[in-house]
Amino acid sequence: MSKSIGPAGRWGHPVFLAQTISCGDNPWAMKRILFLCMGNICRSPAAHCVFQHMVDQEGLSEHYEIDSAGTLGYHEGDPPDHRMQQSMRRRGIPIIGRSRPITRQDLKDYDLILAMDKDNLAGARSLAKTDAESAKVKLFANYCNEHDEQEVPDPYYGGANGFEHVLNMVEDGCAGLLQATRPNA
C-alpha cells in the first residue's frame, strides 16, 4: 500500500495517506470504524478513545461511528486497563467503552476494521464470509506516519513505558486515519 504525503494535520503530525476510505458516492456518509486487539482492554480501546477525541475536537462526530472489540472475550464488559487509562488521562483523553468480542455482524456493519497486529488481523479475517468483508480488515499501523512498526505491540505484560509507546503509536495512527477518512478527504 503506497502512502502519499498531505498537509500537517491539527494534531501536529505530517499526514501520509495510507488509504482514503470511501462510503459510496456520498463523501459525507457516516463512516463506521472498529478498532481490534486481543482482549479489548489496552490497544483497541486506546485507539477508540483517541480517535473519538480527535473526531469530537474537529466537530466531525456526526460523520463517524467508532467502537472497539477484541478477538477474545476474556475481559468482556471490563473498562480499559487501568494503566492505559492513566496514560490517556495524562494526555487529556476521555475514557470511554467496555470490552467486547468481535462478532460476524461487525464484518457486515463496519466500513473498516483496524487490527493492532497480524494475529488480530487473521482472527478477524477468519470470520469473513466474503472477499469484501475480508478486505475491510486492515492493520492499524498502516496509518502511522512517525512509527515504522508494522504492528502495535501489546503493552499488557510490560511496564508503563510500553503503554506510553503504544499511546504514541495510537495518536500517530489516529491522526493519519482521521486525515484519510474525514469528509471530502
Solvent accessible surface area in square Angstrom, and as a share of the most:
residue,aa,sasa,rsa
1,M,139,0.62
2,S,99,0.64
3,K,93,0.40
4,S,65,0.42
5,I,124,0.63
6,G,22,0.21
7,P,97,0.61
8,A,77,0.60
9,G,26,0.25
10,R,151,0.55
11,W,84,0.30
12,G,63,0.60
13,H,27,0.12
14,P,54,0.34
15,V,1,0.01
16,F,57,0.24
17,L,45,0.22
18,A,5,0.04
19,Q,56,0.25
20,T,70,0.41
21,I,16,0.08
22,S,86,0.56
23,C,31,0.18
24,G,60,0.57
25,D,152,0.79
26,N,82,0.42
27,P,67,0.42
28,W,128,0.45
29,A,23,0.18
30,M,89,0.40
31,K,7,0.03
32,R,65,0.24
33,I,0,0.00
34,L,0,0.00
35,F,0,0.00
36,L,0,0.00
37,C,3,0.02
38,M,81,0.36
39,G,9,0.09
40,N,2,0.01
41,I,15,0.08
42,C,4,0.02
43,R,5,0.02
44,S,0,0.00
45,P,6,0.04
46,A,0,0.00
47,A,0,0.00
48,H,13,0.06
49,C,1,0.01
50,V,3,0.02
51,F,0,0.00
52,Q,41,0.18
53,H,35,0.16
54,M,4,0.02
55,V,0,0.00
56,D,68,0.35
57,Q,87,0.39
58,E,44,0.20
59,G,50,0.49
60,L,20,0.10
61,S,48,0.31
62,E,113,0.51
63,H,21,0.09
64,Y,12,0.04
65,E,66,0.29
66,I,16,0.08
67,D,37,0.19
68,S,5,0.03
69,A,0,0.00
70,G,0,0.00
71,T,37,0.22
72,L,67,0.33
73,G,38,0.37
74,Y,163,0.62
75,H,49,0.22
76,E,112,0.50
77,G,40,0.38
78,D,60,0.31
79,P,57,0.36
80,P,5,0.03
81,D,16,0.08
82,H,119,0.53
83,R,63,0.23
84,M,0,0.00
85,Q,23,0.10
86,Q,92,0.41
87,S,1,0.01
88,M,0,0.00
89,R,143,0.52
90,R,156,0.57
91,R,75,0.27
92,G,50,0.48
93,I,9,0.05
94,P,74,0.46
95,I,48,0.24
96,I,63,0.32
97,G,39,0.37
98,R,152,0.55
99,S,4,0.03
100,R,60,0.22
101,P,38,0.24
102,I,18,0.09
103,T,59,0.35
104,R,67,0.24
105,Q,93,0.41
106,D,9,0.05
107,L,0,0.00
108,K,112,0.47
109,D,49,0.25
110,Y,11,0.04
111,D,49,0.25
112,L,1,0.01
113,I,0,0.00
114,L,0,0.00
115,A,0,0.00
116,M,1,0.00
117,D,25,0.13
118,K,108,0.46
119,D,118,0.61
120,N,5,0.02
121,L,26,0.13
122,A,63,0.49
123,G,27,0.26
124,A,0,0.00
125,R,97,0.35
126,S,89,0.57
127,L,58,0.29
128,A,23,0.18
129,K,150,0.64
130,T,71,0.41
131,D,128,0.66
132,A,71,0.55
133,E,16,0.07
134,S,31,0.20
135,A,57,0.44
136,K,47,0.20
137,V,0,0.00
138,K,34,0.14
139,L,19,0.09
140,F,0,0.00
141,A,7,0.05
142,N,35,0.18
143,Y,1,0.00
144,C,1,0.00
145,N,28,0.14
146,E,94,0.42
147,H,39,0.17
148,D,132,0.68
149,E,68,0.31
150,Q,108,0.48
151,E,62,0.28
152,V,0,0.00
153,P,60,0.38
154,D,61,0.32
155,P,5,0.03
156,Y,70,0.27
157,Y,195,0.74
158,G,40,0.38
159,G,50,0.48
160,A,68,0.53
161,N,126,0.65
162,G,26,0.25
163,F,1,0.00
164,E,45,0.20
165,H,64,0.29
166,V,1,0.00
167,L,0,0.00
168,N,64,0.33
169,M,0,0.00
170,V,0,0.00
171,E,41,0.19
172,D,0,0.00
173,G,0,0.00
174,C,0,0.00
175,A,9,0.07
176,G,0,0.00
177,L,0,0.00
178,L,4,0.02
179,Q,35,0.16
180,A,0,0.00
181,T,0,0.00
182,R,65,0.24
183,P,12,0.08
184,N,98,0.50
185,A,62,0.48
